[in-house]
Amino acid sequence: MKTASCLDHMAPYLFAQIDAKRDALKAQGVDVISLGIGDPDLPTPAHIVDAMAEAIRKPENHQYPDYAGSPAFRTAAALWMQNRFGVELDPKTEVLALIGSKEGIAHLHTAFVDPGDYVLAPSIGYPVYSGGATLMSANTYFMPMREENGFLAEFADVPAEVLSKAKIMFLGYPNNPTGACATEEYFDAAIDFCIEHDILLAHDNAYCDICFDGYAAPSILERPRARECCIEFFSLSKSYNMTGWRIAFACGNATAVGALGTVKNNLDSGQFTAVQDAGIAALTGDQRCIADLCALYQRRRDLVVDALHAIGVECTAPKATIYVWAKVPQGETSASFATKLLEQAHVIVTPGSGYGPDGEGFVRISLTTPDDRLLEAVRRIKEAM
Ligand SMILES: *Cc1c(COP(=O)(O)O)cnc(C)c1O
């Protein structure tokens, strides 16, 4: 049986080797601590679970959902964008419910990319940006990201032959995995660039709520000309510990939102309306749960950063996200250092090289592990070094 050739071109799963080693250790009964996965360890707040319990009993929720999202969910999303960022959106044409941001990001390629086209993706980033291009038999141009430029993806030097076929530029700040945050000037420059070259700017805002030290991440849609070229993805996954629920929304440029909606109309039938009702409870309910979550992650961040500094590992305390992006010691690669930590400390971190070409030389440490396990992991890493 011959599968589609685009599947042959999917990047190999870079964490497979580490996964295999982890499984082997676990099979020997070794207690392995994973700081590898970006999946919140705390449960979804009770008021959201309660809303779901109520919604699931409503017979009208048992039928096919509205494909673009229920009017109530889209209105709640628009209201949230207004309250949180001062961004006004028409819920009918500028907001689309998603079955998680990953779904929307992956399908955006179907709406905008033809075979042979280019997608501009950060050279350290969420693998779906380039994976979605590969699935469309399109190409990815990786925009360089350098520490000295604050890990802001550099688009000024994209070659003309790439630009002429470029359809989407993906950005995501606060950034997974580097923890970098964008400035207003950077967003404005990216918007100008995308308008000039007729490129859709897709901004992944999954971490805008997970901020520390008084920082509040913006929406790219706050910027003056954003509505001309931007679509933004907001996910409830990280803000409300809802990764398993699969609920998010896309918003912004009406043409882009509409095109993504057309693709989805033909592929899925929308998210379960009861899950959307739970999403409304999250977006419109008490937001103190987010402040509590940020305080927790900030404490864990400090714990990890202090411990890494104490053993001479270079890293900067991120202003946002659930990750610490740390430099591997001299003489190590991302993979060799991750392997060493696994074999000698029984701690899993993810090699930066798995996030793209400029990720080499770094590892990502996730803060989504209970405090006692995080402390134990840090203790073991100290011992191993
Ligand atoms: C976690 C995450 C998301 C959220 O994805 P969902 O599909 O909504 O769970 C999106 N983008 C990035 C970069 C992430 O790390």
Residues whose N, C-alpha, C, O or C-beta is under 5 A from the ligand:
A	BS01	LIG	G100 S101 K102 E103 Y126 N176 D204 A206 S235 S237 T243 I247 A248
